[in-house]
Amino acid sequence: MTKLKKKIFEPVFIFNELINFLENKYKFNHRDYLNSNNHFIKWCDKHKLPLIDEKGKERNESNIFFEMYKSAIDGEKKCPEHQDFWHVITEEENIYNGCFFYLGGTFSYNKYPKFVQKIIYLIKKEFPNDYDEEKGIKIWVEW
C-alpha cells in the first residue's frame, strides 16, 4: 500500500485578507457599504444633541433622540439602506466555513446588486491576473 500524501492547494486569496486590503485602500466597510449604521450618530451630531438625554440615556439607547430622528425630515427617512457585502454573497453562493468559492465572473456577476458589483470590480482591478472573466476569482473562506 502506498503512503498517503498531503494535498497542497494552489495559491489562493483568503477572503478576510482580500476584503481588508480593499477596505483599507478604497475606504469602505464591506459589512455596511453606505455607512448606514452611523447615520443616527451623525444626525445627532449635526443637530448638536447632547451625549446623554434628560432621562440619563446615552444617544444609542435614547428613545427621546430616536423618536426625534424618526420624525425629522433629514432623519431616518434619509438613512441609506443597509448594504452588507458578506450577507449578499453568502445568500447567493454556497459558502460555509472552510471552503473555496468563486466570486464574480460572467456566471454570477449580474445577479448581484450594484454595490456588490462595485466591490467585485475593485477585486478585478486590483488582481487582474487572478481574475478569470468566466469564473471570477477563487477565494478561501473560514471563520
Buried (B, 14 or more C-beta within 10 A) or exposed (E): EEEEEEEEEEEEBEBEEBBEBBBEEEEBBBBBBBEBEEBBEEBBEEEEBEEEBEEEBEBEEBEEBBEBBEEBEEBBEEBEEBBBBEEBBBEBBEBEEEEEBBBBBEEBBEEBEEBBBBBBEBBBEBBEEBBEEEBBBBBBBEE
